[in-house]
Every structure is written in C-alpha cells, then in structure tokens.
Amino acid sequence: MTSQPVLIGARGGTIHQLHASTGELFQVCFEGTCLYCDSLHVGMAHLNRMERATRREAA
C-alpha cells in the first residue's frame, strides 16, 4: 500500500491504491469501515456515500 492516500474525503475518509497480482485495487476507508473497489471512480462514489450517511446519522 502506498503511504499516502490517493484521495482524502471532506470528512476524513481515505482511498489508497493497492497493487495486486490481478491489477489495481482501491481501498476505501471511513471511520473504521473499509471496502475494496476495482476503480478510483467507484471508490470515490462509495466514499462519498459513506461520508454522507454519517452526516445524516449525526443530524
């Protein structure tokens, strides 16, 4: 895993780029929950959704 995230979300979530034997994976993490995506574009959508869901719970 790269030491620096590829992207940091508005609420502190991160996306890291991983190099796997089958190609690239993107690890999306926010508040202790992580998931893996095949593309940065999909990872950004998941991170946005994860951060929005937390904002709604706080309201």
MARGU-32634 format. One line per 8 residues: number of its first residue (from 1); for each residue x, y, z of N, C-alpha, C, O, CB. Coordinates in Angstrom, 2 decimals. Glycine has a CB too. Layout:
<pts>
NUM	X,Y,Z,X,Y,Z,X,Y,Z,X,Y,Z,X,Y,Z | ...
</pts>
This chain:
<pts>
1	0.86,-1.17,0.00,0.00,0.00,0.00,0.90,1.23,0.00,1.94,1.25,0.65,-0.97,0.00,1.23 | 0.49,2.23,-0.73,1.24,3.48,-0.71,1.06,4.14,0.64,0.04,3.96,1.30,0.77,4.43,-1.85 | 2.07,4.89,1.07,1.99,5.51,2.38,1.02,6.69,2.41,0.45,7.00,3.45,3.36,5.96,2.82 | 0.83,7.33,1.28,-0.07,8.47,1.21,-1.36,8.07,0.49,-1.31,7.34,-0.50,0.61,9.66,0.47 | -2.51,8.53,0.99,-3.76,8.23,0.28,-3.80,8.91,-1.09,-3.22,9.98,-1.29,-4.96,8.65,1.12 | -4.49,8.28,-2.00,-4.72,8.87,-3.32,-5.72,10.00,-3.20,-5.66,10.98,-3.95,-5.21,7.80,-4.33 | -6.65,9.86,-2.26,-7.69,10.86,-2.08,-8.10,10.90,-0.62,-8.18,9.86,0.04,-8.92,10.56,-2.99 | -8.37,12.10,-0.11,-8.90,12.28,1.24,-10.24,12.98,1.09,-10.32,14.06,0.50,-7.92,13.10,2.16
9	-11.29,12.37,1.64,-12.64,12.94,1.54,-12.83,14.14,2.45,-11.98,14.44,3.29,-13.66,11.89,1.88 | -13.93,14.82,2.27,-14.24,16.03,3.03,-14.35,15.77,4.53,-14.10,16.66,5.34,-15.53,16.64,2.52 | -14.74,14.55,4.91,-14.91,14.22,6.32,-13.80,13.30,6.83,-13.94,12.68,7.89,-16.26,13.56,6.55 | -12.70,13.20,6.08,-11.53,12.46,6.55,-11.40,11.03,6.06,-10.42,10.36,6.40,-11.54,12.44,8.00 | -12.33,10.55,5.27,-12.20,9.21,4.69,-11.05,9.20,3.69,-10.67,10.24,3.16,-13.51,8.77,4.00 | -10.50,8.02,3.44,-9.36,7.92,2.54,-9.54,6.84,1.49,-10.30,5.88,1.67,-8.09,7.66,3.34 | -8.83,7.02,0.39,-8.72,5.99,-0.63,-7.24,5.76,-0.88,-6.50,6.69,-1.20,-9.48,6.40,-1.96 | -6.81,4.50,-0.73,-5.43,4.10,-1.02,-5.43,3.21,-2.25,-6.35,2.41,-2.45,-4.79,3.38,0.20
17	-4.40,3.34,-3.05,-4.24,2.49,-4.23,-3.36,1.30,-3.86,-2.27,1.47,-3.31,-3.61,3.29,-5.41 | -3.83,0.11,-4.16,-3.09,-1.12,-3.89,-2.73,-1.78,-5.21,-3.49,-1.70,-6.18,-3.92,-2.09,-2.99 | -1.59,-2.42,-5.25,-1.17,-3.14,-6.46,-1.27,-4.63,-6.16,-0.49,-5.17,-5.38,0.29,-2.75,-6.90 | -2.23,-5.29,-6.78,-2.46,-6.72,-6.59,-1.96,-7.47,-7.81,-1.66,-6.87,-8.84,-3.96,-7.01,-6.33 | -1.87,-8.79,-7.70,-1.41,-9.60,-8.83,-2.37,-9.53,-10.01,-1.96,-9.75,-11.15,-1.25,-11.06,-8.39 | -3.63,-9.21,-9.75,-4.63,-9.11,-10.82,-4.80,-7.69,-11.34,-5.62,-7.46,-12.22,-5.96,-9.63,-10.34 | -4.05,-6.74,-10.81,-4.16,-5.34,-11.24,-4.23,-4.42,-10.04,-3.65,-4.71,-8.99,-5.39,-5.15,-12.13 | -4.94,-3.34,-10.19,-5.05,-2.35,-9.12,-6.35,-2.53,-8.34,-7.38,-2.90,-8.90,-4.96,-0.93,-9.68
25	-6.27,-2.27,-7.04,-7.43,-2.21,-6.17,-7.37,-0.90,-5.42,-6.29,-0.35,-5.21,-7.49,-3.43,-5.18 | -8.51,-0.40,-5.03,-8.58,0.83,-4.26,-9.28,0.52,-2.94,-10.42,0.05,-2.92,-9.31,1.96,-5.05 | -8.58,0.80,-1.84,-9.12,0.57,-0.51,-9.77,1.86,-0.03,-9.11,2.89,0.07,-8.01,0.09,0.48 | -11.06,1.80,0.25,-11.83,2.96,0.70,-12.11,2.77,2.19,-12.70,1.76,2.58,-13.17,3.12,-0.12 | -11.70,3.72,3.03,-11.89,3.59,4.48,-12.49,4.87,5.05,-12.12,5.98,4.68,-10.57,3.27,5.18 | -13.43,4.67,5.98,-14.02,5.80,6.70,-14.50,5.31,8.05,-15.31,4.38,8.12,-15.18,6.44,5.89 | -14.01,5.92,9.11,-14.39,5.62,10.49,-14.33,4.12,10.80,-15.27,3.57,11.38,-15.78,6.14,10.77 | -13.23,3.49,10.42,-13.01,2.09,10.76,-13.65,1.07,9.83,-13.47,-0.13,10.01,-13.50,1.84,12.10
33	-14.39,1.52,8.84,-15.00,0.62,7.86,-14.25,0.77,6.54,-14.06,1.88,6.04,-16.52,0.93,7.67 | -13.82,-0.36,5.98,-13.10,-0.34,4.71,-13.77,-1.27,3.71,-14.36,-2.28,4.08,-11.62,-0.75,4.91 | -13.66,-0.91,2.45,-14.09,-1.78,1.36,-13.13,-1.61,0.20,-12.33,-0.67,0.18,-15.55,-1.48,0.92 | -13.22,-2.51,-0.76,-12.28,-2.52,-1.88,-13.02,-2.38,-3.19,-14.09,-2.98,-3.38,-11.45,-3.82,-1.87 | -12.46,-1.59,-4.10,-13.09,-1.32,-5.40,-12.06,-1.54,-6.51,-10.85,-1.47,-6.29,-13.65,0.13,-5.46 | -12.57,-1.82,-7.71,-11.71,-2.03,-8.87,-11.26,-0.74,-9.54,-10.32,-0.75,-10.33,-12.42,-2.89,-9.87 | -11.94,0.38,-9.24,-11.56,1.64,-9.89,-11.65,2.80,-8.90,-12.40,2.75,-7.93,-12.46,1.92,-11.12 | -10.87,3.82,-9.17,-10.90,5.01,-8.33,-12.27,5.68,-8.41,-12.77,6.18,-7.40,-9.80,6.00,-8.76
41	-12.86,5.69,-9.59,-14.17,6.32,-9.78,-15.23,5.68,-8.87,-15.99,6.38,-8.21,-14.60,6.22,-11.25 | -15.27,4.37,-8.84,-16.23,3.66,-7.98,-15.88,3.90,-6.51,-16.78,4.07,-5.68,-16.23,2.14,-8.30 | -14.60,3.90,-6.19,-14.17,4.17,-4.82,-14.60,5.54,-4.34,-15.02,5.70,-3.19,-12.67,4.04,-4.70 | -14.51,6.54,-5.21,-14.94,7.89,-4.85,-16.44,7.93,-4.57,-16.88,8.61,-3.64,-14.58,8.89,-5.97 | -17.22,7.21,-5.35,-18.66,7.16,-5.13,-18.98,6.51,-3.79,-19.85,6.98,-3.06,-19.36,6.40,-6.28 | -18.29,5.42,-3.46,-18.52,4.75,-2.18,-18.11,5.64,-1.01,-18.83,5.72,-0.01,-17.75,3.42,-2.12 | -16.98,6.31,-1.12,-16.53,7.19,-0.04,-17.52,8.32,0.17,-17.84,8.66,1.31,-15.13,7.75,-0.35 | -18.00,8.90,-0.90,-18.98,9.97,-0.81,-20.24,9.47,-0.08,-20.77,10.16,0.79,-19.35,10.50,-2.21
49	-20.70,8.29,-0.44,-21.89,7.71,0.18,-21.65,7.42,1.67,-22.53,7.68,2.50,-22.30,6.42,-0.54 | -20.48,6.89,2.01,-20.15,6.58,3.40,-20.12,7.86,4.24,-20.64,7.89,5.35,-18.80,5.84,3.49 | -19.50,8.90,3.71,-19.40,10.16,4.46,-20.76,10.83,4.59,-21.05,11.42,5.63,-18.41,11.10,3.77 | -21.59,10.77,3.56,-22.94,11.36,3.64,-23.80,10.63,4.65,-24.55,11.28,5.39,-23.62,11.32,2.26 | -23.72,9.31,4.71,-24.52,8.52,5.65,-24.20,8.91,7.08,-25.11,8.99,7.92,-24.28,7.02,5.44 | -22.95,9.16,7.38,-22.56,9.56,8.73,-23.11,10.94,9.06,-23.52,11.20,10.19,-21.04,9.55,8.88 | -23.11,11.83,8.09,-23.63,13.19,8.30,-25.12,13.13,8.65,-25.57,13.87,9.52,-23.39,14.06,7.04 | -25.88,12.25,7.97,-27.32,12.13,8.24,-27.58,11.56,9.62,-28.51,11.98,10.30,-27.98,11.24,7.18
57	-26.76,10.59,10.06,-26.94,9.99,11.38,-26.71,11.01,12.48,-27.35,10.95,13.53,-25.98,8.80,11.55 | -25.80,11.95,12.26,-25.48,12.96,13.27,-26.57,14.01,13.39,-26.68,14.67,14.43,-24.16,13.64,12.94 | -27.38,14.19,12.37,-28.42,15.23,12.37,-29.62,14.85,13.20,-30.57,15.63,13.30,-28.86,15.53,10.96
</pts>
